[in-house]
Amino acid sequence: MAQYKHDRFFKFYIQSLYKTKGETQQNIQVRNDEDLEIDLMFFGNRDNPGWQ
């Protein structure tokens, strides 16, 4: 997948924004009938005081 300037900026911005709320991962491979990729996924940590 081609990665454009605005795409890199968006991924960096979202990761910085959610850093206090949990964890983000990029380019996660998903195996199904066809190979897919998740560009950016957020895993929230509700025990983190950043949610309150």
PyMOL Python script that loads the backbone (N, CA, C, O; Angstrom):
from pymol import cmd

cmd.read_pdbstr("""\
ATOM      1  N   MET A   1       0.844  -1.181   0.000  1.00  0.00           N
ATOM      2  CA  MET A   1       0.000   0.000   0.000  1.00  0.00           C
ATOM      3  C   MET A   1       0.888   1.242   0.000  1.00  0.00           C
ATOM      4  O   MET A   1       1.828   1.345   0.788  1.00  0.00           O
ATOM      5  N   ALA A   2       0.588   2.158  -0.867  1.00  0.00           N
ATOM      6  CA  ALA A   2       1.348   3.403  -0.938  1.00  0.00           C
ATOM      7  C   ALA A   2       1.088   4.240   0.299  1.00  0.00           C
ATOM      8  O   ALA A   2      -0.036   4.314   0.796  1.00  0.00           O
ATOM      9  N   GLN A   3       2.129   4.857   0.776  1.00  0.00           N
ATOM     10  CA  GLN A   3       1.989   5.675   1.978  1.00  0.00           C
ATOM     11  C   GLN A   3       2.268   7.128   1.602  1.00  0.00           C
ATOM     12  O   GLN A   3       3.384   7.479   1.219  1.00  0.00           O
ATOM     13  N   TYR A   4       1.249   7.958   1.715  1.00  0.00           N
ATOM     14  CA  TYR A   4       1.356   9.353   1.322  1.00  0.00           C
ATOM     15  C   TYR A   4       1.714  10.208   2.532  1.00  0.00           C
ATOM     16  O   TYR A   4       1.625   9.755   3.673  1.00  0.00           O
ATOM     17  N   LYS A   5       2.124  11.468   2.267  1.00  0.00           N
ATOM     18  CA  LYS A   5       2.540  12.372   3.342  1.00  0.00           C
ATOM     19  C   LYS A   5       1.435  12.577   4.362  1.00  0.00           C
ATOM     20  O   LYS A   5       1.689  12.525   5.566  1.00  0.00           O
ATOM     21  N   HIS A   6       0.202  12.809   3.898  1.00  0.00           N
ATOM     22  CA  HIS A   6      -0.889  13.049   4.845  1.00  0.00           C
ATOM     23  C   HIS A   6      -1.190  11.784   5.658  1.00  0.00           C
ATOM     24  O   HIS A   6      -1.630  11.879   6.804  1.00  0.00           O
ATOM     25  N   ASP A   7      -0.959  10.618   5.084  1.00  0.00           N
ATOM     26  CA  ASP A   7      -1.175   9.361   5.800  1.00  0.00           C
ATOM     27  C   ASP A   7      -0.164   9.219   6.937  1.00  0.00           C
ATOM     28  O   ASP A   7      -0.530   8.837   8.048  1.00  0.00           O
ATOM     29  N   ARG A   8       1.094   9.521   6.666  1.00  0.00           N
ATOM     30  CA  ARG A   8       2.131   9.453   7.708  1.00  0.00           C
ATOM     31  C   ARG A   8       1.841  10.468   8.806  1.00  0.00           C
ATOM     32  O   ARG A   8       1.988  10.164   9.990  1.00  0.00           O
ATOM     33  N   PHE A   9       1.425  11.684   8.413  1.00  0.00           N
ATOM     34  CA  PHE A   9       1.097  12.711   9.400  1.00  0.00           C
ATOM     35  C   PHE A   9      -0.058  12.255  10.287  1.00  0.00           C
ATOM     36  O   PHE A   9      -0.001  12.393  11.508  1.00  0.00           O
ATOM     37  N   PHE A  10      -1.109  11.709   9.668  1.00  0.00           N
ATOM     38  CA  PHE A  10      -2.276  11.261  10.415  1.00  0.00           C
ATOM     39  C   PHE A  10      -1.899  10.177  11.420  1.00  0.00           C
ATOM     40  O   PHE A  10      -2.310  10.234  12.579  1.00  0.00           O
ATOM     41  N   LYS A  11      -1.117   9.188  10.982  1.00  0.00           N
ATOM     42  CA  LYS A  11      -0.710   8.106  11.884  1.00  0.00           C
ATOM     43  C   LYS A  11       0.115   8.642  13.050  1.00  0.00           C
ATOM     44  O   LYS A  11      -0.088   8.227  14.191  1.00  0.00           O
ATOM     45  N   PHE A  12       1.042   9.559  12.777  1.00  0.00           N
ATOM     46  CA  PHE A  12       1.853  10.150  13.837  1.00  0.00           C
ATOM     47  C   PHE A  12       0.985  10.953  14.798  1.00  0.00           C
ATOM     48  O   PHE A  12       1.162  10.874  16.014  1.00  0.00           O
ATOM     49  N   TYR A  13       0.044  11.729  14.254  1.00  0.00           N
ATOM     50  CA  TYR A  13      -0.837  12.560  15.070  1.00  0.00           C
ATOM     51  C   TYR A  13      -1.711  11.700  15.987  1.00  0.00           C
ATOM     52  O   TYR A  13      -1.822  11.978  17.181  1.00  0.00           O
ATOM     53  N   ILE A  14      -2.326  10.662  15.431  1.00  0.00           N
ATOM     54  CA  ILE A  14      -3.200   9.793  16.234  1.00  0.00           C
ATOM     55  C   ILE A  14      -2.405   9.073  17.312  1.00  0.00           C
ATOM     56  O   ILE A  14      -2.867   8.954  18.447  1.00  0.00           O
ATOM     57  N   GLN A  15      -1.218   8.593  16.973  1.00  0.00           N
ATOM     58  CA  GLN A  15      -0.401   7.922  17.980  1.00  0.00           C
ATOM     59  C   GLN A  15      -0.038   8.872  19.110  1.00  0.00           C
ATOM     60  O   GLN A  15      -0.080   8.484  20.277  1.00  0.00           O
ATOM     61  N   SER A  16       0.317  10.106  18.785  1.00  0.00           N
ATOM     62  CA  SER A  16       0.644  11.097  19.814  1.00  0.00           C
ATOM     63  C   SER A  16      -0.571  11.435  20.667  1.00  0.00           C
ATOM     64  O   SER A  16      -0.455  11.603  21.881  1.00  0.00           O
ATOM     65  N   LEU A  17      -1.734  11.535  20.034  1.00  0.00           N
ATOM     66  CA  LEU A  17      -2.965  11.886  20.734  1.00  0.00           C
ATOM     67  C   LEU A  17      -3.377  10.797  21.727  1.00  0.00           C
ATOM     68  O   LEU A  17      -3.772  11.100  22.853  1.00  0.00           O
ATOM     69  N   TYR A  18      -3.287   9.544  21.317  1.00  0.00           N
ATOM     70  CA  TYR A  18      -3.749   8.435  22.146  1.00  0.00           C
ATOM     71  C   TYR A  18      -2.675   7.811  23.029  1.00  0.00           C
ATOM     72  O   TYR A  18      -2.936   6.817  23.707  1.00  0.00           O
ATOM     73  N   LYS A  19      -1.478   8.377  23.030  1.00  0.00           N
ATOM     74  CA  LYS A  19      -0.381   7.813  23.806  1.00  0.00           C
ATOM     75  C   LYS A  19      -0.727   7.695  25.291  1.00  0.00           C
ATOM     76  O   LYS A  19      -0.325   6.735  25.948  1.00  0.00           O
ATOM     77  N   THR A  20      -1.468   8.667  25.817  1.00  0.00           N
ATOM     78  CA  THR A  20      -1.823   8.643  27.237  1.00  0.00           C
ATOM     79  C   THR A  20      -3.018   7.741  27.527  1.00  0.00           C
ATOM     80  O   THR A  20      -3.284   7.429  28.688  1.00  0.00           O
ATOM     81  N   LYS A  21      -3.735   7.320  26.504  1.00  0.00           N
ATOM     82  CA  LYS A  21      -4.951   6.526  26.689  1.00  0.00           C
ATOM     83  C   LYS A  21      -4.738   5.032  26.497  1.00  0.00           C
ATOM     84  O   LYS A  21      -5.536   4.232  26.985  1.00  0.00           O
ATOM     85  N   GLY A  22      -3.688   4.643  25.802  1.00  0.00           N
ATOM     86  CA  GLY A  22      -3.468   3.229  25.527  1.00  0.00           C
ATOM     87  C   GLY A  22      -2.338   3.037  24.541  1.00  0.00           C
ATOM     88  O   GLY A  22      -1.356   3.779  24.551  1.00  0.00           O
ATOM     89  N   GLU A  23      -2.482   2.040  23.695  1.00  0.00           N
ATOM     90  CA  GLU A  23      -1.428   1.663  22.763  1.00  0.00           C
ATOM     91  C   GLU A  23      -1.976   1.672  21.337  1.00  0.00           C
ATOM     92  O   GLU A  23      -3.127   1.301  21.104  1.00  0.00           O
ATOM     93  N   THR A  24      -1.153   2.094  20.397  1.00  0.00           N
ATOM     94  CA  THR A  24      -1.520   2.023  18.981  1.00  0.00           C
ATOM     95  C   THR A  24      -0.501   1.156  18.253  1.00  0.00           C
ATOM     96  O   THR A  24       0.678   1.135  18.604  1.00  0.00           O
ATOM     97  N   GLN A  25      -0.964   0.455  17.253  1.00  0.00           N
ATOM     98  CA  GLN A  25      -0.081  -0.351  16.416  1.00  0.00           C
ATOM     99  C   GLN A  25      -0.389  -0.052  14.966  1.00  0.00           C
ATOM    100  O   GLN A  25      -1.527   0.243  14.603  1.00  0.00           O
ATOM    101  N   GLN A  26       0.651  -0.133  14.137  1.00  0.00           N
ATOM    102  CA  GLN A  26       0.506   0.162  12.711  1.00  0.00           C
ATOM    103  C   GLN A  26       0.722  -1.088  11.878  1.00  0.00           C
ATOM    104  O   GLN A  26       1.434  -2.009  12.277  1.00  0.00           O
ATOM    105  N   ASN A  27       0.092  -1.099  10.711  1.00  0.00           N
ATOM    106  CA  ASN A  27       0.314  -2.110   9.688  1.00  0.00           C
ATOM    107  C   ASN A  27       0.205  -3.541  10.217  1.00  0.00           C
ATOM    108  O   ASN A  27       1.147  -4.327  10.113  1.00  0.00           O
ATOM    109  N   ILE A  28      -0.939  -3.859  10.776  1.00  0.00           N
ATOM    110  CA  ILE A  28      -1.195  -5.196  11.315  1.00  0.00           C
ATOM    111  C   ILE A  28      -1.712  -6.082  10.187  1.00  0.00           C
ATOM    112  O   ILE A  28      -2.699  -5.752   9.529  1.00  0.00           O
ATOM    113  N   GLN A  29      -1.048  -7.193   9.973  1.00  0.00           N
ATOM    114  CA  GLN A  29      -1.447  -8.127   8.917  1.00  0.00           C
ATOM    115  C   GLN A  29      -2.649  -8.952   9.377  1.00  0.00           C
ATOM    116  O   GLN A  29      -2.660  -9.473  10.492  1.00  0.00           O
ATOM    117  N   VAL A  30      -3.658  -9.068   8.513  1.00  0.00           N
ATOM    118  CA  VAL A  30      -4.852  -9.842   8.793  1.00  0.00           C
ATOM    119  C   VAL A  30      -4.959 -10.909   7.713  1.00  0.00           C
ATOM    120  O   VAL A  30      -4.978 -10.602   6.521  1.00  0.00           O
ATOM    121  N   ARG A  31      -5.027 -12.151   8.136  1.00  0.00           N
ATOM    122  CA  ARG A  31      -5.129 -13.254   7.175  1.00  0.00           C
ATOM    123  C   ARG A  31      -6.581 -13.692   7.085  1.00  0.00           C
ATOM    124  O   ARG A  31      -7.207 -14.036   8.088  1.00  0.00           O
ATOM    125  N   ASN A  32      -7.097 -13.674   5.878  1.00  0.00           N
ATOM    126  CA  ASN A  32      -8.460 -14.086   5.598  1.00  0.00           C
ATOM    127  C   ASN A  32      -8.435 -14.735   4.224  1.00  0.00           C
ATOM    128  O   ASN A  32      -7.414 -15.310   3.847  1.00  0.00           O
ATOM    129  N   ASP A  33      -9.490 -14.667   3.480  1.00  0.00           N
ATOM    130  CA  ASP A  33      -9.473 -15.171   2.103  1.00  0.00           C
ATOM    131  C   ASP A  33      -8.433 -14.413   1.269  1.00  0.00           C
ATOM    132  O   ASP A  33      -7.868 -14.955   0.319  1.00  0.00           O
ATOM    133  N   GLU A  34      -8.197 -13.183   1.632  1.00  0.00           N
ATOM    134  CA  GLU A  34      -7.175 -12.379   0.969  1.00  0.00           C
ATOM    135  C   GLU A  34      -6.344 -11.706   2.052  1.00  0.00           C
ATOM    136  O   GLU A  34      -6.820 -11.522   3.172  1.00  0.00           O
ATOM    137  N   ASP A  35      -5.120 -11.340   1.732  1.00  0.00           N
ATOM    138  CA  ASP A  35      -4.262 -10.671   2.718  1.00  0.00           C
ATOM    139  C   ASP A  35      -4.686  -9.217   2.857  1.00  0.00           C
ATOM    140  O   ASP A  35      -4.709  -8.469   1.880  1.00  0.00           O
ATOM    141  N   LEU A  36      -5.016  -8.831   4.062  1.00  0.00           N
ATOM    142  CA  LEU A  36      -5.437  -7.463   4.352  1.00  0.00           C
ATOM    143  C   LEU A  36      -4.489  -6.861   5.375  1.00  0.00           C
ATOM    144  O   LEU A  36      -3.707  -7.575   6.004  1.00  0.00           O
ATOM    145  N   GLU A  37      -4.560  -5.557   5.537  1.00  0.00           N
ATOM    146  CA  GLU A  37      -3.702  -4.878   6.489  1.00  0.00           C
ATOM    147  C   GLU A  37      -4.501  -3.768   7.171  1.00  0.00           C
ATOM    148  O   GLU A  37      -5.194  -2.992   6.512  1.00  0.00           O
ATOM    149  N   ILE A  38      -4.397  -3.704   8.486  1.00  0.00           N
ATOM    150  CA  ILE A  38      -5.015  -2.625   9.253  1.00  0.00           C
ATOM    151  C   ILE A  38      -3.967  -1.530   9.386  1.00  0.00           C
ATOM    152  O   ILE A  38      -2.887  -1.765   9.926  1.00  0.00           O
ATOM    153  N   ASP A  39      -4.279  -0.340   8.898  1.00  0.00           N
ATOM    154  CA  ASP A  39      -3.304   0.755   8.913  1.00  0.00           C
ATOM    155  C   ASP A  39      -2.943   1.183  10.332  1.00  0.00           C
ATOM    156  O   ASP A  39      -1.767   1.339  10.660  1.00  0.00           O
ATOM    157  N   LEU A  40      -3.955   1.371  11.166  1.00  0.00           N
ATOM    158  CA  LEU A  40      -3.710   1.845  12.523  1.00  0.00           C
ATOM    159  C   LEU A  40      -4.797   1.304  13.443  1.00  0.00           C
ATOM    160  O   LEU A  40      -5.985   1.432  13.148  1.00  0.00           O
ATOM    161  N   MET A  41      -4.394   0.703  14.551  1.00  0.00           N
ATOM    162  CA  MET A  41      -5.357   0.144  15.498  1.00  0.00           C
ATOM    163  C   MET A  41      -5.022   0.648  16.902  1.00  0.00           C
ATOM    164  O   MET A  41      -3.856   0.705  17.293  1.00  0.00           O
ATOM    165  N   PHE A  42      -6.059   1.008  17.646  1.00  0.00           N
ATOM    166  CA  PHE A  42      -5.897   1.515  19.011  1.00  0.00           C
ATOM    167  C   PHE A  42      -6.394   0.476  19.997  1.00  0.00           C
ATOM    168  O   PHE A  42      -7.479  -0.082  19.836  1.00  0.00           O
ATOM    169  N   PHE A  43      -5.580   0.220  21.029  1.00  0.00           N
ATOM    170  CA  PHE A  43      -5.948  -0.671  22.123  1.00  0.00           C
ATOM    171  C   PHE A  43      -6.022   0.173  23.391  1.00  0.00           C
ATOM    172  O   PHE A  43      -4.996   0.620  23.904  1.00  0.00           O
ATOM    173  N   GLY A  44      -7.228   0.390  23.894  1.00  0.00           N
ATOM    174  CA  GLY A  44      -7.415   1.227  25.074  1.00  0.00           C
ATOM    175  C   GLY A  44      -7.074   0.499  26.362  1.00  0.00           C
ATOM    176  O   GLY A  44      -7.263  -0.712  26.475  1.00  0.00           O
ATOM    177  N   ASN A  45      -6.573   1.248  27.326  1.00  0.00           N
ATOM    178  CA  ASN A  45      -6.254   0.732  28.638  1.00  0.00           C
ATOM    179  C   ASN A  45      -7.101   1.487  29.653  1.00  0.00           C
ATOM    180  O   ASN A  45      -6.727   2.577  30.084  1.00  0.00           O
ATOM    181  N   ARG A  46      -8.231   0.920  30.035  1.00  0.00           N
ATOM    182  CA  ARG A  46      -9.152   1.625  30.933  1.00  0.00           C
ATOM    183  C   ARG A  46      -8.616   1.797  32.354  1.00  0.00           C
ATOM    184  O   ARG A  46      -9.133   2.620  33.110  1.00  0.00           O
ATOM    185  N   ASP A  47      -7.599   1.042  32.722  1.00  0.00           N
ATOM    186  CA  ASP A  47      -7.006   1.201  34.050  1.00  0.00           C
ATOM    187  C   ASP A  47      -6.103   2.430  34.118  1.00  0.00           C
ATOM    188  O   ASP A  47      -5.700   2.854  35.201  1.00  0.00           O
ATOM    189  N   ASN A  48      -5.794   2.986  32.976  1.00  0.00           N
ATOM    190  CA  ASN A  48      -4.935   4.166  32.897  1.00  0.00           C
ATOM    191  C   ASN A  48      -5.717   5.386  33.361  1.00  0.00           C
ATOM    192  O   ASN A  48      -6.844   5.593  32.911  1.00  0.00           O
ATOM    193  N   PRO A  49      -5.146   6.209  34.261  1.00  0.00           N
ATOM    194  CA  PRO A  49      -5.861   7.406  34.743  1.00  0.00           C
ATOM    195  C   PRO A  49      -6.126   8.436  33.645  1.00  0.00           C
ATOM    196  O   PRO A  49      -6.890   9.373  33.875  1.00  0.00           O
ATOM    197  N   GLY A  50      -5.533   8.299  32.473  1.00  0.00           N
ATOM    198  CA  GLY A  50      -5.776   9.226  31.379  1.00  0.00           C
ATOM    199  C   GLY A  50      -7.222   9.207  30.906  1.00  0.00           C
ATOM    200  O   GLY A  50      -7.669  10.166  30.277  1.00  0.00           O
ATOM    201  N   TRP A  51      -7.972   8.135  31.193  1.00  0.00           N
ATOM    202  CA  TRP A  51      -9.369   8.048  30.784  1.00  0.00           C
ATOM    203  C   TRP A  51     -10.274   8.883  31.665  1.00  0.00           C
ATOM    204  O   TRP A  51     -11.387   9.212  31.253  1.00  0.00           O
ATOM    205  N   GLN A  52      -9.846   9.231  32.843  1.00  0.00           N
ATOM    206  CA  GLN A  52     -10.727   9.919  33.787  1.00  0.00           C
ATOM    207  C   GLN A  52     -10.570  11.420  33.699  1.00  0.00           C
ATOM    208  O   GLN A  52     -11.240  12.154  34.426  1.00  0.00           O
TER     209      GLN A  52
END
""", "prot")
cmd.dss("prot")
cmd.show_as("cartoon", "prot")
cmd.util.cbc("prot")
cmd.orient("prot")
